[in-house]
Amino acid sequence: MRLASLALAAALLVAPAAVMAQAAQTAPAAASADPASLPGAAQAAKFKTSETTVGDILDNPAATAVVKKHLPELVANEQINMARGMTLKAIQQYSADTVTDQKLTDIDADFAKLGAK
């Protein structure tokens, strides 16, 4: 498992330029979509970056929109499915310059806002 996690981290850190370009192009669209209007918003309001797996986030359209808003390059990475069993907090140890404490805090805040609507 540790080797797989390291391989995933390396893949996320050296994402192909095409994936990064695609993420940059889709980021504005994701940011403009209101996650609260997407299916799964009520469930996603209970999600936490330190507790909820990437798999659960990817399976929830509202949660995916929130993460895509803050970390579009991560969601667009073709190898993200390898991280389905990890939390965003766990991924941070391999990509601390991208998955920052501030981004995790912002994602948690946006998850919580989903329950307010």
C-alpha positions as protocol buffer text, in pm:
chain_id: "A"
residue {
  index: 1
  type: MET
  ca { x: 0 y: 0 z: 0 }
}
residue {
  index: 2
  type: ARG
  ca { x: 281 y: 240 z: 84 }
}
residue {
  index: 3
  type: LEU
  ca { x: 445 y: 177 z: -254 }
}
residue {
  index: 4
  type: ALA
  ca { x: 115 y: 238 z: -433 }
}
residue {
  index: 5
  type: SER
  ca { x: 70 y: 563 z: -239 }
}
residue {
  index: 6
  type: LEU
  ca { x: 417 y: 678 z: -337 }
}
residue {
  index: 7
  type: ALA
  ca { x: 354 y: 591 z: -701 }
}
residue {
  index: 8
  type: LEU
  ca { x: 28 y: 784 z: -692 }
}
residue {
  index: 9
  type: ALA
  ca { x: 194 y: 1083 z: -532 }
}
residue {
  index: 10
  type: ALA
  ca { x: 465 y: 1083 z: -797 }
}
residue {
  index: 11
  type: ALA
  ca { x: 203 y: 1063 z: -1070 }
}
residue {
  index: 12
  type: LEU
  ca { x: 6 y: 1352 z: -920 }
}
residue {
  index: 13
  type: LEU
  ca { x: 316 y: 1564 z: -885 }
}
residue {
  index: 14
  type: VAL
  ca { x: 436 y: 1515 z: -1241 }
}
residue {
  index: 15
  type: ALA
  ca { x: 102 y: 1534 z: -1419 }
}
residue {
  index: 16
  type: PRO
  ca { x: 136 y: 1571 z: -1794 }
}
residue {
  index: 17
  type: ALA
  ca { x: 120 y: 1925 z: -1928 }
}
residue {
  index: 18
  type: ALA
  ca { x: -191 y: 1837 z: -2128 }
}
residue {
  index: 19
  type: VAL
  ca { x: -378 y: 1739 z: -1811 }
}
residue {
  index: 20
  type: MET
  ca { x: -272 y: 2062 z: -1642 }
}
residue {
  index: 21
  type: ALA
  ca { x: -385 y: 2264 z: -1944 }
}
residue {
  index: 22
  type: GLN
  ca { x: -719 y: 2083 z: -1947 }
}
residue {
  index: 23
  type: ALA
  ca { x: -764 y: 2152 z: -1576 }
}
residue {
  index: 24
  type: ALA
  ca { x: -695 y: 2520 z: -1632 }
}
residue {
  index: 25
  type: GLN
  ca { x: -958 y: 2531 z: -1906 }
}
residue {
  index: 26
  type: THR
  ca { x: -1225 y: 2350 z: -1705 }
}
residue {
  index: 27
  type: ALA
  ca { x: -1160 y: 2530 z: -1376 }
}
residue {
  index: 28
  type: PRO
  ca { x: -1369 y: 2838 z: -1459 }
}
residue {
  index: 29
  type: ALA
  ca { x: -1666 y: 2623 z: -1558 }
}
residue {
  index: 30
  type: ALA
  ca { x: -1640 y: 2419 z: -1238 }
}
residue {
  index: 31
  type: ALA
  ca { x: -1604 y: 2731 z: -1028 }
}
residue {
  index: 32
  type: SER
  ca { x: -1917 y: 2886 z: -1183 }
}
residue {
  index: 33
  type: ALA
  ca { x: -2135 y: 2581 z: -1117 }
}
residue {
  index: 34
  type: ASP
  ca { x: -2320 y: 2603 z: -787 }
}
residue {
  index: 35
  type: PRO
  ca { x: -2228 y: 2282 z: -603 }
}
residue {
  index: 36
  type: ALA
  ca { x: -2534 y: 2323 z: -379 }
}
residue {
  index: 37
  type: SER
  ca { x: -2757 y: 2268 z: -684 }
}
residue {
  index: 38
  type: LEU
  ca { x: -2589 y: 1939 z: -775 }
}
residue {
  index: 39
  type: PRO
  ca { x: -2697 y: 1592 z: -661 }
}
residue {
  index: 40
  type: GLY
  ca { x: -2545 y: 1484 z: -332 }
}
residue {
  index: 41
  type: ALA
  ca { x: -2511 y: 1831 z: -184 }
}
residue {
  index: 42
  type: ALA
  ca { x: -2677 y: 1739 z: 147 }
}
residue {
  index: 43
  type: GLN
  ca { x: -2451 y: 1437 z: 190 }
}
residue {
  index: 44
  type: ALA
  ca { x: -2140 y: 1632 z: 89 }
}
residue {
  index: 45
  type: ALA
  ca { x: -2213 y: 1890 z: 360 }
}
residue {
  index: 46
  type: LYS
  ca { x: -2090 y: 1629 z: 609 }
}
residue {
  index: 47
  type: PHE
  ca { x: -1767 y: 1553 z: 421 }
}
residue {
  index: 48
  type: LYS
  ca { x: -1427 y: 1636 z: 573 }
}
residue {
  index: 49
  type: THR
  ca { x: -1094 y: 1644 z: 391 }
}
residue {
  index: 50
  type: SER
  ca { x: -933 y: 1449 z: 674 }
}
residue {
  index: 51
  type: GLU
  ca { x: -1202 y: 1179 z: 691 }
}
residue {
  index: 52
  type: THR
  ca { x: -1375 y: 1138 z: 355 }
}
residue {
  index: 53
  type: THR
  ca { x: -1205 y: 930 z: 88 }
}
residue {
  index: 54
  type: VAL
  ca { x: -1131 y: 1063 z: -257 }
}
residue {
  index: 55
  type: GLY
  ca { x: -1355 y: 784 z: -388 }
}
residue {
  index: 56
  type: ASP
  ca { x: -1654 y: 915 z: -193 }
}
residue {
  index: 57
  type: ILE
  ca { x: -1579 y: 1268 z: -315 }
}
residue {
  index: 58
  type: LEU
  ca { x: -1553 y: 1157 z: -678 }
}
residue {
  index: 59
  type: ASP
  ca { x: -1879 y: 963 z: -649 }
}
residue {
  index: 60
  type: ASN
  ca { x: -2063 y: 1276 z: -527 }
}
residue {
  index: 61
  type: PRO
  ca { x: -2118 y: 1546 z: -794 }
}
residue {
  index: 62
  type: ALA
  ca { x: -2151 y: 1831 z: -543 }
}
residue {
  index: 63
  type: ALA
  ca { x: -1834 y: 1730 z: -355 }
}
residue {
  index: 64
  type: THR
  ca { x: -1643 y: 1683 z: -679 }
}
residue {
  index: 65
  type: ALA
  ca { x: -1742 y: 2036 z: -788 }
}
residue {
  index: 66
  type: VAL
  ca { x: -1612 y: 2177 z: -459 }
}
residue {
  index: 67
  type: VAL
  ca { x: -1277 y: 2001 z: -489 }
}
residue {
  index: 68
  type: LYS
  ca { x: -1252 y: 2088 z: -859 }
}
residue {
  index: 69
  type: LYS
  ca { x: -1295 y: 2455 z: -765 }
}
residue {
  index: 70
  type: HIS
  ca { x: -992 y: 2445 z: -535 }
}
residue {
  index: 71
  type: LEU
  ca { x: -777 y: 2167 z: -685 }
}
residue {
  index: 72
  type: PRO
  ca { x: -871 y: 2136 z: -1055 }
}
residue {
  index: 73
  type: GLU
  ca { x: -538 y: 1977 z: -1147 }
}
residue {
  index: 74
  type: LEU
  ca { x: -589 y: 1702 z: -893 }
}
residue {
  index: 75
  type: VAL
  ca { x: -939 y: 1611 z: -1011 }
}
residue {
  index: 76
  type: ALA
  ca { x: -834 y: 1628 z: -1378 }
}
residue {
  index: 77
  type: ASN
  ca { x: -537 y: 1397 z: -1325 }
}
residue {
  index: 78
  type: GLU
  ca { x: -593 y: 1074 z: -1515 }
}
residue {
  index: 79
  type: GLN
  ca { x: -453 y: 872 z: -1223 }
}
residue {
  index: 80
  type: ILE
  ca { x: -680 y: 1017 z: -953 }
}
residue {
  index: 81
  type: ASN
  ca { x: -870 y: 689 z: -928 }
}
residue {
  index: 82
  type: MET
  ca { x: -559 y: 533 z: -777 }
}
residue {
  index: 83
  type: ALA
  ca { x: -621 y: 758 z: -474 }
}
residue {
  index: 84
  type: ARG
  ca { x: -983 y: 654 z: -416 }
}
residue {
  index: 85
  type: GLY
  ca { x: -899 y: 499 z: -79 }
}
residue {
  index: 86
  type: MET
  ca { x: -703 y: 801 z: 47 }
}
residue {
  index: 87
  type: THR
  ca { x: -824 y: 1127 z: 199 }
}
residue {
  index: 88
  type: LEU
  ca { x: -720 y: 1466 z: 64 }
}
residue {
  index: 89
  type: LYS
  ca { x: -532 y: 1518 z: 390 }
}
residue {
  index: 90
  type: ALA
  ca { x: -335 y: 1197 z: 324 }
}
residue {
  index: 91
  type: ILE
  ca { x: -254 y: 1312 z: -30 }
}
residue {
  index: 92
  type: GLN
  ca { x: -120 y: 1636 z: 113 }
}
residue {
  index: 93
  type: GLN
  ca { x: 192 y: 1465 z: 249 }
}
residue {
  index: 94
  type: TYR
  ca { x: 295 y: 1385 z: -108 }
}
residue {
  index: 95
  type: SER
  ca { x: 192 y: 1714 z: -267 }
}
residue {
  index: 96
  type: ALA
  ca { x: 210 y: 1976 z: 8 }
}
residue {
  index: 97
  type: ASP
  ca { x: 283 y: 2259 z: -235 }
}
residue {
  index: 98
  type: THR
  ca { x: -45 y: 2194 z: -418 }
}
residue {
  index: 99
  type: VAL
  ca { x: -269 y: 2048 z: -147 }
}
residue {
  index: 100
  type: THR
  ca { x: -205 y: 2317 z: 113 }
}
residue {
  index: 101
  type: ASP
  ca { x: -357 y: 2355 z: 459 }
}
residue {
  index: 102
  type: GLN
  ca { x: -542 y: 2663 z: 330 }
}
residue {
  index: 103
  type: LYS
  ca { x: -694 y: 2472 z: 37 }
}
residue {
  index: 104
  type: LEU
  ca { x: -807 y: 2192 z: 268 }
}
residue {
  index: 105
  type: THR
  ca { x: -961 y: 2449 z: 503 }
}
residue {
  index: 106
  type: ASP
  ca { x: -1138 y: 2616 z: 210 }
}
residue {
  index: 107
  type: ILE
  ca { x: -1268 y: 2283 z: 82 }
}
residue {
  index: 108
  type: ASP
  ca { x: -1399 y: 2190 z: 428 }
}
residue {
  index: 109
  type: ALA
  ca { x: -1569 y: 2531 z: 452 }
}
residue {
  index: 110
  type: ASP
  ca { x: -1732 y: 2484 z: 112 }
}
residue {
  index: 111
  type: PHE
  ca { x: -1848 y: 2135 z: 206 }
}
residue {
  index: 112
  type: ALA
  ca { x: -2011 y: 2280 z: 521 }
}
residue {
  index: 113
  type: LYS
  ca { x: -2183 y: 2555 z: 317 }
}
residue {
  index: 114
  type: LEU
  ca { x: -2361 y: 2289 z: 112 }
}
residue {
  index: 115
  type: GLY
  ca { x: -2573 y: 2207 z: 416 }
}
residue {
  index: 116
  type: ALA
  ca { x: -2678 y: 2568 z: 468 }
}
residue {
  index: 117
  type: LYS
  ca { x: -2879 y: 2587 z: 146 }
}
